Amino acid sequence: MNEKLTWRNLFFIGSMLFGLFFGAGNLIFPVFLGQQAGSNVIYAIIGLLITGVGLPLLGVASMGMTGSNSVFDLAGKVNRPFAYIFTILLYLTMGPLFAIPRLATISFQLGLAPFVDKSKQSISLLIFSAVFFIVTLWLARKPSKLMVYVGKWLTPIFLVLLGILIVTAMIKPMGGLHAVPHGQYAKSPVLAGFTEGYNTMDALASLAFGVVVIDTIKSLGVKHPGQIAKDTIRSGFICVILMGIIYACLALIGTMSVNKLPLATNGGVTLAQVFNYYFGSFGSILLALIAIIACLKTSIGLTSSVGETAKEMFPKFNYLVVLIVAGIVSFLVANIGLTRLINYSTPVLMFLYPLAMVLIIIAVLTPLLGDSKWIFGLATLFTIIPALFAGIEALPKNLQTNGFVQQILVWNSHLPLAEMSLGWVVPSLIGLVVGYIASRIYGGKSIEK
């Protein structure tokens, strides 16, 4: 039995965690940020790194610092009913009802759609997604092997392929970093980058992937809770260093591309144009491989975490059966209902995100504040209302015409920081302070008592 992991194993776990995080969306949005930020790109990168890299690290660290084995375990520090509701909603939306099927469709759109006639797109997606999820299920069937499949195989291949573009773009830049900044990036680039990183919602993913990291560490022989916590945080640091370097490089490429390419409506278009500029027709093949591998890595991690968490919450569930059900549902959603489901999944995600952030922040502060249920419970209680407001604000426009909903949107607009999607922050801080005072008065006694 190992008392602690070697740096070699820590590197592979960090590489695995990076691979799980870094899907196609993480590939696209830094390029778009770079185009929009122009000459302010360095400031925008600083803002992006604070939230786009800092929040995932805090999420992973929160699992380690509280000794939690899963999201369910961490959410249980509020109370058990909340843990069930929060965890089920999180894994349904980050799993087969939203994030996983979207990975298949994004990898198809970026990777194969450019090579397929429009009349054959539907049947091509059907075939591609079937293969995509079969491979996902096959590689996710053994959680203990994820470090090998993702950390040692897929992530290095992904980094080598992406490295071809990054090195080429740095050696032969399209231009300088003097492009005109647009929109919010012209006025407050750090804040705009901060908001961009926050809106990736990688903090939710960090909670989902925490169980994968902890199980991998345990499978390597580390059993002491304190050492598991240290190794979880160390591997998290390795992951975010890789993320930070690649985010910065892609953002710089986006800015330099303005000298040769027109501003695009999204980073996917820009990325395709950049690959074509440097590599011609071969660039489309290279981008296809990168996009498919990026999405496959994340799909494997999310599917595995769904299975692991379901098994913990409901011990009678069979891990492989859960994986197969998740794969079938993801396949169906990807082919027949993704667009509509996105409209209804996004409000759920916007509701969950503030609650997840509060859990993460309190967990990281436990060495200072303690882990009393008063703190977790009251901070969460004060967050629920603004979280509901955020979810309602994200509803489809046709559902926002109701008079009561309109009134809620007005109330939400009056919350401090609401324009940054951070309307939950002040109420949560109030709940945290009240909870801390209650914990000092009543000690560690639970709220129920």
C-alpha positions in Angstrom: 0.0 0.0 0.0 1.4 3.5 -0.9 1.3 6.1 1.8 1.4 8.8 -0.8 1.6 9.1 -4.6 4.8 9.5 -6.6 5.1 12.7 -8.6 4.8 10.6 -11.7 1.4 9.3 -10.7 0.4 12.8 -9.5 1.3 14.1 -13.0 -0.8 11.4 -14.7 -3.8 12.1 -12.4 -3.4 15.8 -13.1 -3.2 15.0 -16.8 -6.4 12.9 -16.5 -8.2 15.7 -14.6 -7.1 18.2 -17.3 -8.4 15.8 -20.0 -11.8 15.4 -18.2 -12.2 19.2 -17.9 -10.9 20.3 -21.3 -13.7 19.7 -23.8 -14.4 21.4 -27.0 -16.0 24.4 -25.3 -12.8 25.1 -23.4 -11.0 24.9 -26.7 -13.3 27.5 -28.4 -14.1 30.2 -25.9 -10.5 31.4 -25.3 -10.0 32.0 -29.0 -13.2 34.1 -29.1 -12.1 36.0 -26.0 -8.8 36.8 -27.7 -10.6 38.2 -30.8 -12.9 40.3 -28.8 -10.3 41.5 -26.3 -7.8 42.7 -28.9 -5.0 44.8 -27.4 -6.5 44.2 -23.9 -6.0 40.5 -24.2 -3.4 40.2 -21.4 -5.9 41.8 -18.9 -8.7 39.6 -20.2 -6.5 36.5 -19.7 -5.9 37.5 -16.1 -9.6 37.7 -15.5 -10.2 34.4 -17.3 -7.6 32.6 -15.2 -9.1 33.8 -11.9 -12.4 32.1 -12.6 -11.8 29.7 -15.5 -8.8 28.1 -13.7 -9.2 29.3 -10.1 -12.8 28.0 -9.7 -12.1 24.4 -10.9 -9.1 24.3 -8.6 -11.3 25.4 -5.7 -13.9 22.8 -6.6 -11.3 20.0 -6.6 -9.7 21.3 -3.4 -13.1 21.5 -1.7 -13.5 17.7 -2.0 -10.1 17.1 -0.6 -10.2 19.7 2.2 -13.5 18.3 3.6 -12.5 14.7 3.2 -15.6 14.3 1.0 -15.7 11.2 -1.3 -18.3 12.7 -3.7 -20.7 15.6 -4.4 -23.3 13.7 -2.4 -21.0 13.5 0.6 -20.1 17.2 0.3 -23.8 18.3 -0.1 -24.7 16.2 2.9 -23.0 18.8 5.1 -26.1 20.9 4.5 -28.5 18.1 5.1 -29.4 14.8 3.6 -32.6 15.8 1.6 -30.6 18.7 0.0 -27.8 16.3 -0.8 -30.2 14.0 -2.7 -31.9 16.8 -4.6 -28.7 18.7 -5.5 -26.7 15.7 -6.5 -29.5 14.2 -8.7 -30.1 17.5 -10.5 -26.4 18.1 -11.0 -25.7 14.7 -12.5 -28.8 14.7 -14.7 -27.9 18.0 -16.2 -24.1 17.5 -16.3 -24.8 14.0 -17.5 -27.3 12.3 -19.9 -29.8 15.1 -20.1 -27.5 17.9 -21.2 -23.7 17.9 -21.1 -22.9 14.4 -22.3 -25.2 14.4 -25.4 -23.9 17.9 -26.2 -20.3 16.6 -26.3 -21.3 14.2 -29.1 -23.1 16.9 -31.1 -20.3 19.4 -30.7 -17.6 16.9 -31.7 -19.7 16.0 -34.7 -20.3 19.6 -35.7 -16.6 20.6 -35.4 -15.1 17.3 -36.5 -17.2 15.6 -39.2 -20.0 18.0 -40.3 -17.7 20.0 -42.6 -17.0 16.8 -44.6 -20.7 15.6 -44.8 -23.3 16.7 -47.2 -26.1 18.6 -45.5 -28.8 16.1 -46.7 -26.9 13.4 -44.8 -26.2 15.2 -41.6 -28.9 13.5 -39.5 -28.0 9.9 -40.4 -24.3 10.8 -40.1 -24.9 12.2 -36.6 -26.9 9.0 -35.7 -24.0 6.8 -36.7 -21.3 9.0 -35.2 -23.0 9.4 -31.9 -23.6 5.6 -31.6 -19.9 5.0 -32.1 -19.0 7.9 -29.8 -21.1 6.5 -26.9 -20.0 2.9 -27.4 -16.4 4.0 -27.1 -17.3 6.2 -24.1 -19.0 3.3 -22.3 -16.1 0.9 -23.2 -13.5 3.2 -21.8 -15.6 4.2 -18.7 -16.5 0.7 -17.7 -13.4 0.5 -15.4 -13.1 3.7 -13.3 -9.6 2.5 -12.0 -8.4 2.6 -15.6 -9.3 6.2 -16.3 -5.9 7.4 -15.4 -4.5 5.2 -18.1 -7.1 5.8 -20.8 -7.4 9.6 -20.3 -4.2 10.6 -18.4 -1.7 8.5 -20.3 -3.3 8.1 -23.7 -6.0 10.5 -24.8 -4.7 13.7 -23.1 -1.1 13.4 -24.4 -2.4 12.8 -27.9 -4.7 15.8 -27.6 -1.8 18.0 -26.3 0.5 16.9 -29.1 -2.1 17.7 -31.8 -3.1 21.0 -30.2 0.6 21.8 -29.6 1.2 21.7 -33.4 -1.1 24.6 -33.8 0.1 26.6 -30.8 3.8 26.2 -31.7 3.2 27.1 -35.4 1.1 30.1 -34.4 3.8 31.4 -32.0 6.6 30.9 -34.5 4.6 32.4 -37.4 2.1 34.8 -35.8 -0.7 36.2 -38.0 0.1 39.6 -36.5 0.6 41.5 -33.3 -1.6 42.1 -30.2 -2.8 45.6 -31.3 -6.3 44.8 -32.5 -9.1 47.0 -31.4 -11.0 45.6 -28.3 -14.7 45.2 -28.6 -17.7 45.4 -26.2 -17.0 45.0 -22.5 -13.4 44.1 -23.3 -12.8 47.8 -24.3 -14.1 49.1 -21.0 -13.2 46.6 -18.3 -11.2 43.6 -19.9 -10.3 42.0 -16.5 -14.0 41.9 -15.5 -15.1 40.7 -18.9 -12.5 37.8 -18.8 -13.6 37.1 -15.2 -17.2 36.8 -16.3 -16.3 34.6 -19.3 -14.4 32.2 -17.0 -17.3 32.2 -14.5 -19.8 31.4 -17.2 -18.0 28.2 -18.3 -19.5 26.6 -15.2 -16.4 24.5 -14.8 -17.0 24.7 -11.0 -19.9 22.3 -11.5 -17.7 20.0 -13.5 -15.0 20.1 -10.8 -17.5 18.7 -8.3 -18.6 16.0 -10.8 -15.0 15.0 -11.5 -13.8 15.1 -7.9 -15.2 11.6 -7.3 -13.1 10.3 -10.3 -9.9 11.8 -8.9 -10.5 10.5 -5.4 -11.4 7.0 -6.6 -8.2 6.9 -8.8 -6.0 8.0 -5.9 -7.6 5.3 -3.7 -7.0 2.7 -6.4 -3.3 3.5 -6.3 -3.2 2.4 -2.7 -3.6 5.7 -0.8 -6.0 5.2 2.0 -5.4 7.8 4.7 -8.0 10.7 4.3 -5.4 13.4 5.0 -3.1 12.1 2.3 -6.0 11.6 -0.2 -6.8 15.3 0.4 -3.2 16.4 -0.2 -2.9 14.3 -3.4 -6.3 15.6 -4.7 -5.2 19.2 -4.3 -1.7 18.5 -5.8 -3.2 16.8 -8.9 -5.6 19.8 -9.1 -2.7 22.2 -9.3 -1.1 20.2 -12.1 -4.4 20.3 -14.0 -5.0 24.0 -13.7 -1.4 24.9 -14.7 -2.0 23.0 -18.0 -5.4 24.7 -18.4 -3.9 28.1 -17.7 -1.1 27.8 -20.2 -3.4 26.6 -23.0 -6.1 29.2 -22.3 -3.5 31.9 -22.5 -2.0 30.6 -25.7 -5.4 30.2 -27.4 -6.5 33.7 -26.4 -3.3 35.1 -27.8 -3.9 33.2 -31.1 -7.4 34.6 -31.2 -6.1 38.2 -30.9 -3.3 37.7 -33.5 -5.9 36.2 -35.9 -7.7 39.5 -36.2 -4.9 40.8 -38.4 -5.8 38.2 -41.1 -9.3 37.0 -40.3 -12.6 38.8 -39.8 -14.3 38.9 -36.4 -16.5 35.7 -36.1 -19.7 35.2 -34.2 -18.1 32.3 -32.1 -14.7 30.8 -31.4 -15.5 27.6 -33.4 -15.6 29.5 -36.6 -12.3 31.4 -35.8 -10.6 28.1 -34.7 -11.5 26.5 -38.0 -10.3 29.5 -40.0 -7.0 29.5 -38.0 -6.4 25.8 -38.7 -7.2 26.4 -42.4 -4.8 29.4 -42.6 -1.8 27.4 -41.2 -2.5 23.9 -42.6 -4.9 24.2 -45.5 -7.2 21.2 -46.0 -5.1 19.2 -43.5 -6.1 21.7 -40.9 -9.8 20.5 -41.1 -8.6 17.0 -40.4 -6.4 18.1 -37.5 -9.2 20.2 -35.9 -11.6 17.2 -36.3 -9.2 14.9 -34.4 -8.6 17.5 -31.7 -12.4 18.2 -31.2 -13.4 14.5 -31.1 -10.7 13.6 -28.6 -11.4 16.7 -26.5 -15.1 15.8 -26.3 -14.5 12.0 -25.8 -12.2 12.6 -22.8 -14.9 14.7 -21.1 -17.7 12.3 -22.0 -15.8 9.4 -20.5 -15.2 11.3 -17.2 -18.8 12.5 -16.9 -20.2 9.1 -17.7 -18.0 7.4 -15.1 -18.8 10.0 -12.4 -22.5 9.4 -13.1 -22.0 5.7 -12.5 -19.8 6.1 -9.4 -22.2 8.6 -7.7 -25.3 6.6 -8.5 -23.6 3.6 -6.9 -22.8 5.5 -3.8 -26.2 7.1 -3.4 -28.1 3.9 -4.2 -25.9 0.9 -3.3 -28.2 -1.6 -5.0 -27.5 0.1 -8.4 -25.0 -1.7 -10.7 -22.3 0.5 -12.0 -22.3 -1.0 -15.5 -26.1 -0.9 -15.8 -26.1 2.8 -14.8 -23.4 3.4 -17.5 -25.5 1.7 -20.2 -28.7 3.6 -19.3 -26.8 6.9 -19.3 -25.3 6.0 -22.7 -28.6 5.2 -24.2 -30.3 8.3 -22.9 -27.4 10.5 -24.0 -27.6 8.9 -27.5 -31.4 9.6 -27.8 -31.1 13.1 -26.5 -28.2 13.9 -28.9 -30.3 12.8 -31.9 -33.8 13.8 -31.2 -34.1 16.5 -28.5 -30.9 18.3 -27.7 -31.9 21.8 -28.8 -35.2 21.8 -26.9 -33.5 20.2 -23.9 -30.8 22.9 -23.8 -33.6 25.4 -23.3 -34.8 23.7 -20.2 -31.5 22.4 -18.9 -29.8 25.8 -18.8 -32.2 27.2 -16.1 -31.4 24.2 -14.0 -27.7 24.7 -14.4 -28.1 28.4 -13.5 -30.0 27.4 -10.4 -27.4 24.8 -9.4 -24.3 27.0 -10.0 -24.7 29.5 -7.1 -25.4 26.6 -4.7 -22.3 24.7 -6.0 -20.2 27.9 -5.6 -21.4 28.3 -2.0 -20.6 24.7 -1.2 -17.1 25.0 -2.7 -16.3 28.3 -1.0 -17.4 27.2 2.5 -15.6 23.8 2.0 -12.4 25.7 1.2 -12.9 27.9 4.3 -13.5 25.0 6.7 -10.0 25.3 8.2 -10.9 28.8 9.3 -14.6 28.5 9.9 -15.2 24.9 10.8 -17.7 22.6 9.2 -20.8 23.3 11.3 -24.1 22.5 9.7 -25.2 26.0 10.8 -22.6 27.5 8.4 -23.4 25.2 5.5 -27.1 25.2 6.1 -27.8 29.0 6.5 -25.4 30.0 3.7 -27.2 27.6 1.4 -30.6 28.7 2.6 -29.8 32.4 1.9 -28.6 31.3 -1.6 -31.6 29.4 -2.7 -33.8 32.4 -3.5 -31.3 34.3 -5.7 -30.4 30.9 -7.3 -34.0 30.4 -8.2 -34.1 34.0 -9.7 -31.0 33.1 -11.8 -32.7 29.9 -13.0 -35.9 31.8 -13.9 -33.9 34.5 -15.7 -32.5 31.7 -17.9 -35.9 30.3 -18.9 -36.9 30.4 -22.6 -38.3 33.8 -23.5 -41.7 32.4 -24.2 -41.9 31.3 -20.6 -41.0 34.7 -19.3 -44.2 36.5 -20.3 -46.1 35.6 -17.1 -46.7 38.6 -14.8 -45.2 36.9 -11.8 -42.1 35.8 -13.7 -41.7 39.4 -14.9 -41.9 40.6 -11.3 -39.2 38.1 -10.3 -36.9 39.3 -13.0 -37.4 42.9 -11.7 -36.5 41.7 -8.2 -33.4 39.9 -9.5 -32.2 43.0 -11.3 -32.1 44.9 -8.0 -29.7 42.4 -6.4 -26.1 43.7 -6.1 -23.9 42.3 -8.9 -26.9 40.9 -10.7 -25.6 42.3 -14.0 -22.5 40.0 -13.7 -24.7 36.9 -12.9 -23.5 37.2 -9.3 -26.7 38.2 -7.7 -26.3 35.4 -5.2 -23.0 36.6 -3.7 -24.3 39.2 -1.2 -27.2 37.1 0.2 -24.8 34.1 0.5 -22.3 36.3 2.4 -25.1 37.3 4.8 -26.1 33.7 5.3 -22.4 32.7 5.9 -22.0 35.4 8.6 -25.3 34.4 10.3 -24.4 30.8 10.1 -20.9 31.4 11.6 -22.5 33.4 14.5 -25.0 30.6 15.1 -22.2 28.0 15.0 -20.3 30.0 17.7 -23.4 30.2 19.8 -24.8 26.7 19.4 -21.5 24.9 18.6 -21.5 22.0 16.2 -25.1 21.0 16.8 -27.1 20.4 13.6 -29.9 22.7 12.5 -32.4 19.9 12.9 -31.7 19.9 16.7 
